[in-house]
Structure formats: structure tokens, C-alpha cells
Amino acid sequence: MANVSTAPGGIGPGRRESAFAKGLRQWRAVLPFVILGFGGTAVFVIYPMIKNVLISFQDFSIMPNAKNEWVGLDNYAKVFQDPNGKFGIALRNTFLNVAATVPVNWFLAIFFAVLINAKFVKYKIAFRTIYYLPIVTSWIIVALLFKYLFADGDGGFVNFILHKQLGLLPEPVSWRNHYWSAMIMIWLFHIWKTVGWGVVIYLAALQGVPKDLYEAADIDGAGSAHKFWLITIPLLKPVTVFVLINLVNGAFGFFPQVYFITKGGPMDQTQVIPSLIYTQAFEQLKFGPASAMGFMMGIMVFVLTYSQMKKFGKQRMF
């Protein structure tokens, strides 16, 4: 058999590829994808963030050849000097959304995940699909569904059940015309649409919980409630932190929940920061104050997320 020859520097039967050459070859293979990812991030994330900060210090106009004069902190002052206090209302509603939806969303997520993961439950894949289906459903479609469910008069399904069938309401409720009923409608919309994400995350985490811990608890005579609070909850603490951080970020980012349901009404009382930013920028063309609100909201979310990740980021699951 003829000897196998290789070019100088090639890899032959008696020569092994160096670690540097191997690493260089791997980098050449993945570099186009890395450049594409960085390019997309720069164009669609980094540049808009920098542009938003610059606009927040300008008297910005979308008209061609506009001067866009530098006004310093005037846009930030306008946000807080609004005679109608719209930013204060939006800020209050944003934190209220966090307080109202995050605990309920978290509890339902872990409750349904533990329930589906139980031994006596069959067709687990079907249940995972059912709970995750709202996540992939269009916001507009879900909003139209909730508008029908909470429609005014007895034509709305909720009013029909609570007023006509059960008699729990003395008269039909105009859900979107009153502050608290509109907020409850928005919260229910958000929870129903997003709870499936937490269910899927917890279901994946529960697969890694050692079964012998539950078996030892069974031998000691522990009930289901004791196993849930003393085994499941402590072992899932890092996952819970991850879920809560994302739920808080999602509650800060309320936009379709408000825009598609109430559009900020009645009288801008249900506005949140993202919906107010949209209204100021694209309906009233006040890009400077809108960018200032966006920048302040970004700082709030960053500080909250960074502080939580700094505190819990080094925890391990088991």
C-alpha cells in the first residue's frame, strides 16, 4: 500500500492537530454566525438604546431636516411636570401590575406544574401543550376573546353568567369604563396569557428533583403538603428566582394587555409606562418625553434585575 503523504503543515497518520489549530478551525466555522448575531444585536438592540438616550435630551422631530436641538433635562422635567400627572398614574399602575400579577402567576405556575408532574396524572404532554397554547397565541386574538368575555351588558359572557345565571351582580358591569374593573380585566388577561410559560419551566425543573427525597419523606409519613413546602419549594429556589425575575420584567412591560383592551382608558387611568410611551411618541409625536420615560423605565428594570441576579446568580439547584 502506498504511503499517505500530506502537504507541509497538514495532518497525517503520524501527526496530531495542535490545540491552537483545532481552536482556530472551530472559530472559523462559527465566526460567521457570531458576526451575524452581534450584527443583529447592534442594529436592533444597541443602536436603538443609544438613539433613545440621545432623543431624550433633544427636542426631537421626525420632520425632514429638523434641527433636533439639544434641550438637556427639559424632557425629563416635562414628564414630572405634566398637570394631569400621567406619568405618576402610569408608574403607579406599573408597580400595581407587578404586585397583583406576579404572586398569582408564580403560584399558579408551580401549582399546575406539580399537579401535572404527579404520578396519577396521565397524558402529560397534552396538558403541557394546553397550558403553553396561550403563549403562542396572538395577543390580538386573545384580546378580542377577552373583549367578548367582558363585553358590556348581558351580551358579555362574564356578565351573562354573573348577572343572568347566578345573580351575583345586581346589574351588568361595564368592565372597561371603571378603573378597578378594567384593571382586573387586564390582570386576568395577562395571567391567562403568560402562566403557561412558568408551568413549562417548573415542569422541566421538577424532572431533576431527586426521587429518593420524596421516597424518604413517604417512609417518614409526610403528606403531600409537607413534601411540597419542605422539599419541592426549597429545591426549586434558584428556578423560582429565575421565574420571578422574568415575571417582574414581564409585568413592567405591560403594553398589549393595556393597548388592546382599554387603550389606557377610562381617562388614561389604566395607562402603564409602555402604553404611555407609545401614546406620547406615536399619537402625540412627543418623542423627547417618551424617550425620557423609556430611559427611566429601562434604568428601573436594569437595577431590579441586576440586584436580583447579583444576589442569587451563584446559587446552584442541587
C-alpha positions as CSV (number, residue, x, y, z in Angstrom):
1,M,0.0,0.0,0.0
2,A,1.3,3.4,-0.9
3,N,2.3,5.8,1.9
4,V,-0.1,8.6,2.6
5,S,1.6,11.9,2.0
6,T,0.4,15.3,3.2
7,A,1.2,18.9,2.4
8,P,3.5,20.7,4.8
9,G,1.6,21.6,7.9
10,G,-1.1,19.0,7.1
11,I,-2.4,16.3,9.3
12,G,-1.1,12.9,8.6
13,P,-1.2,9.5,10.3
14,G,1.7,10.4,12.4
15,R,0.9,13.9,13.2
16,R,-1.8,15.2,15.5
17,E,-3.6,18.6,15.1
18,S,-2.4,21.1,17.7
19,A,-4.9,22.6,20.1
20,F,-4.3,26.0,18.6
21,A,-5.0,24.8,15.1
22,K,-8.1,23.0,16.3
23,G,-9.4,26.1,18.1
24,L,-8.7,28.2,15.0
25,R,-10.6,25.8,12.8
26,Q,-13.6,25.8,15.1
27,W,-13.6,29.6,15.3
28,R,-13.5,29.9,11.5
29,A,-16.6,27.6,11.4
30,V,-18.6,29.6,13.9
31,L,-17.4,33.1,13.2
32,P,-20.0,33.9,10.5
33,F,-22.8,33.0,12.9
34,V,-21.2,35.0,15.8
35,I,-20.8,38.1,13.5
36,L,-24.4,37.7,12.3
37,G,-25.6,37.6,16.0
38,F,-23.5,40.6,17.0
39,G,-24.7,42.5,13.9
40,G,-28.3,41.9,14.7
41,T,-27.8,42.9,18.3
42,A,-26.0,46.1,17.3
43,V,-28.7,47.1,14.8
44,F,-31.8,46.1,16.6
45,V,-30.8,46.5,20.3
46,I,-27.7,48.6,20.9
47,Y,-28.3,51.3,18.3
48,P,-32.0,51.9,19.3
49,M,-30.9,52.1,23.0
50,I,-28.3,54.7,22.3
51,K,-30.6,56.6,20.0
52,N,-33.3,56.6,22.6
53,V,-31.0,58.1,25.2
54,L,-29.9,60.8,22.7
55,I,-33.5,61.7,21.8
56,S,-34.4,62.0,25.5
57,F,-32.1,65.1,25.6
58,Q,-33.3,66.6,22.3
59,D,-36.4,68.5,21.0
60,F,-36.8,65.7,18.5
61,S,-38.9,65.8,15.4
62,I,-39.4,63.3,12.6
63,M,-39.8,66.0,10.0
64,P,-37.1,66.1,7.3
65,N,-34.1,68.4,8.0
66,A,-35.4,69.1,11.6
67,K,-32.8,70.7,13.8
68,N,-33.4,68.5,16.9
69,E,-32.0,71.0,19.3
70,W,-30.3,69.8,22.5
71,V,-32.5,70.7,25.4
72,G,-30.7,68.8,28.3
73,L,-33.0,67.6,31.0
74,D,-36.1,69.5,29.8
75,N,-37.8,66.4,28.6
76,Y,-37.4,64.7,32.0
77,A,-38.8,67.8,33.7
78,K,-41.8,67.8,31.3
79,V,-42.5,64.2,32.3
80,F,-42.8,65.1,36.0
81,Q,-44.5,68.5,35.4
82,D,-47.4,67.1,33.5
83,P,-50.5,68.8,35.0
84,N,-52.5,65.6,34.6
85,G,-49.9,63.5,36.3
86,K,-50.0,60.8,33.6
87,F,-46.5,59.5,34.4
88,G,-47.3,59.2,38.0
89,I,-50.5,57.3,37.2
90,A,-48.6,55.0,34.8
91,L,-45.9,54.4,37.3
92,R,-48.4,53.5,40.0
93,N,-50.2,51.1,37.7
94,T,-47.0,49.5,36.6
95,F,-46.0,48.7,40.2
96,L,-49.6,47.7,40.9
97,N,-49.4,45.2,38.0
98,V,-46.3,43.7,39.4
99,A,-47.9,43.3,42.9
100,A,-51.1,41.9,41.5
101,T,-49.9,39.5,38.8
102,V,-46.5,38.2,39.8
103,P,-47.6,36.3,43.0
104,V,-50.7,34.8,41.3
105,N,-48.7,33.9,38.2
106,W,-46.0,32.3,40.2
107,F,-48.4,30.3,42.4
108,L,-50.5,29.0,39.5
109,A,-47.3,28.1,37.6
110,I,-45.8,26.0,40.3
111,F,-49.2,24.5,41.4
112,F,-50.1,23.3,37.9
113,A,-46.6,22.1,37.2
114,V,-46.6,20.0,40.4
115,L,-50.1,18.7,39.6
116,I,-49.2,17.7,36.1
117,N,-46.0,16.1,37.3
118,A,-47.9,13.9,39.8
119,K,-47.8,10.2,39.2
120,F,-51.5,9.7,38.8
121,V,-51.8,12.3,36.0
122,K,-51.7,10.8,32.5
123,Y,-51.3,12.5,29.1
124,K,-48.7,14.9,30.5
125,I,-47.6,16.1,27.0
126,A,-51.2,17.0,26.2
127,F,-51.5,19.1,29.4
128,R,-48.2,20.8,28.7
129,T,-49.5,21.7,25.2
130,I,-52.8,23.0,26.6
131,Y,-51.1,25.3,29.2
132,Y,-48.5,26.6,26.7
133,L,-51.0,27.2,23.9
134,P,-51.9,30.8,25.1
135,I,-48.2,31.7,24.9
136,V,-48.0,31.1,21.2
137,T,-51.5,32.6,20.5
138,S,-51.5,36.1,19.1
139,W,-52.1,38.9,21.6
140,I,-54.7,40.4,19.3
141,I,-56.7,37.2,19.2
142,V,-56.6,36.8,22.9
143,A,-57.6,40.5,23.4
144,L,-60.6,40.0,21.1
145,L,-61.6,37.0,23.1
146,F,-61.4,38.9,26.4
147,K,-63.3,41.8,24.9
148,Y,-66.1,39.4,24.1
149,L,-66.0,37.7,27.5
150,F,-66.1,41.1,29.4
151,A,-68.4,43.0,26.9
152,D,-70.9,45.5,28.4
153,G,-74.4,44.4,29.1
154,D,-75.7,40.8,29.2
155,G,-74.1,40.2,25.8
156,G,-70.8,39.6,27.5
157,F,-70.2,36.1,28.7
158,V,-69.0,37.1,32.2
159,N,-71.9,39.5,32.7
160,F,-74.3,36.8,31.4
161,I,-73.1,34.2,33.9
162,L,-72.7,36.5,36.9
163,H,-75.8,38.6,36.4
164,K,-78.3,36.4,34.5
165,Q,-77.4,32.9,35.5
166,L,-76.0,33.2,39.1
167,G,-77.5,36.6,40.1
168,L,-74.2,37.6,41.8
169,L,-74.3,41.0,40.2
170,P,-77.3,43.4,40.7
171,E,-76.7,44.7,37.1
172,P,-74.3,44.1,34.3
173,V,-70.8,45.7,34.8
174,S,-69.2,48.0,32.2
175,W,-65.8,46.5,32.8
176,R,-63.7,48.8,30.7
177,N,-65.5,52.0,31.9
178,H,-64.4,51.8,35.6
179,Y,-60.8,51.8,36.9
180,W,-60.8,48.7,39.1
181,S,-62.9,46.5,36.9
182,A,-60.7,47.5,33.9
183,M,-57.5,46.7,35.9
184,I,-58.9,43.3,37.0
185,M,-59.7,42.6,33.3
186,I,-56.1,43.5,32.3
187,W,-54.7,41.3,35.1
188,L,-56.7,38.3,34.2
189,F,-55.8,38.8,30.5
190,H,-52.1,38.8,31.4
191,I,-52.2,35.9,33.8
192,W,-54.1,33.6,31.4
193,K,-51.8,34.5,28.5
194,T,-48.5,34.0,30.4
195,V,-48.9,31.4,33.1
196,G,-48.1,28.6,30.7
197,W,-44.5,29.8,30.4
198,G,-43.9,29.3,34.2
199,V,-45.6,25.9,34.1
200,V,-43.2,24.6,31.4
201,I,-40.2,26.0,33.2
202,Y,-41.2,24.3,36.5
203,L,-42.1,21.1,34.8
204,A,-38.6,20.9,33.4
205,A,-37.0,21.7,36.8
206,L,-39.1,19.1,38.6
207,Q,-37.6,16.4,36.4
208,G,-34.3,17.0,38.2
209,V,-35.5,16.7,41.7
210,P,-34.1,13.5,43.3
211,K,-36.9,11.0,43.7
212,D,-35.3,9.4,46.8
213,L,-36.1,12.5,48.8
214,Y,-39.8,12.0,48.2
215,E,-39.4,8.3,49.0
216,A,-37.7,9.1,52.3
217,A,-40.5,11.5,53.1
218,D,-43.1,8.9,52.3
219,I,-41.3,6.5,54.7
220,D,-41.4,9.2,57.4
221,G,-45.1,9.6,56.9
222,A,-45.0,13.1,55.3
223,G,-48.1,14.2,53.5
224,S,-48.3,15.9,50.1
225,A,-48.4,19.4,51.6
226,H,-45.3,18.8,53.7
227,K,-43.4,17.4,50.7
228,F,-44.4,20.4,48.6
229,W,-43.3,23.0,51.2
230,L,-40.3,21.2,52.7
231,I,-38.8,19.5,49.6
232,T,-40.2,20.9,46.3
233,I,-40.1,24.6,47.2
234,P,-36.6,24.7,48.7
235,L,-35.0,22.7,45.9
236,L,-36.6,24.8,43.3
237,K,-35.5,28.1,44.8
238,P,-33.0,29.0,42.0
239,V,-35.6,28.3,39.4
240,T,-38.1,30.3,41.4
241,V,-35.7,33.3,41.4
242,F,-35.3,33.0,37.6
243,V,-39.1,32.7,37.1
244,L,-39.9,35.7,39.4
245,I,-37.3,37.9,37.8
246,N,-38.8,37.2,34.4
247,L,-42.4,37.6,35.7
248,V,-41.4,41.0,37.2
249,N,-39.9,42.1,33.9
250,G,-43.0,40.9,32.0
251,A,-45.2,42.9,34.4
252,F,-43.1,46.0,33.8
253,G,-43.5,45.5,30.1
254,F,-47.3,45.6,30.0
255,F,-48.3,47.0,26.6
256,P,-50.6,44.8,24.6
257,Q,-52.5,44.0,27.8
258,V,-53.5,47.7,28.1
259,Y,-53.4,48.9,24.5
260,F,-55.6,46.1,23.0
261,I,-58.1,46.1,25.9
262,T,-58.6,49.6,27.3
263,K,-56.1,51.9,25.3
264,G,-55.4,53.5,28.6
265,G,-59.0,54.4,29.4
266,P,-61.0,55.4,31.2
267,M,-59.4,58.9,31.0
268,D,-55.9,57.5,31.0
269,Q,-56.4,55.9,34.4
270,T,-55.2,52.4,33.3
271,Q,-52.1,53.7,31.4
272,V,-48.8,52.0,32.2
273,I,-45.4,53.2,31.3
274,P,-45.0,51.3,27.9
275,S,-48.5,52.3,26.7
276,L,-48.0,55.9,27.8
277,I,-44.7,55.9,25.9
278,Y,-46.5,54.7,22.8
279,T,-49.2,57.3,23.2
280,Q,-46.8,60.2,23.7
281,A,-44.5,59.1,20.8
282,F,-46.7,57.9,18.0
283,E,-50.0,59.6,18.7
284,Q,-48.9,62.9,20.1
285,L,-45.4,63.0,18.5
286,K,-43.7,63.9,21.7
287,F,-40.6,61.8,21.1
288,G,-38.4,63.6,23.7
289,P,-40.6,63.0,26.8
290,A,-41.4,59.5,25.5
291,S,-37.7,58.6,25.2
292,A,-37.1,60.1,28.7
293,M,-39.8,57.8,30.1
294,G,-38.4,54.8,28.3
295,F,-34.9,55.6,29.6
296,M,-36.1,55.9,33.2
297,M,-38.1,52.6,32.9
298,G,-35.0,50.9,31.4
299,I,-32.9,52.0,34.4
300,M,-35.6,50.8,36.9
301,V,-35.8,47.3,35.2
302,F,-32.0,47.1,35.0
303,V,-31.4,47.9,38.6
304,L,-34.1,45.5,39.8
305,T,-32.8,42.6,37.6
306,Y,-29.2,43.2,38.3
307,S,-29.7,43.4,42.0
308,Q,-31.6,40.1,42.0
309,M,-29.1,38.4,39.7
310,K,-26.2,39.6,41.8
311,K,-27.8,38.2,44.9
312,F,-29.0,34.8,43.6
313,G,-26.9,34.3,40.4
314,K,-24.4,32.0,42.1
315,Q,-26.9,29.6,43.6
316,R,-27.0,26.0,42.3
317,M,-30.1,23.9,42.0
318,F,-28.9,20.8,43.9
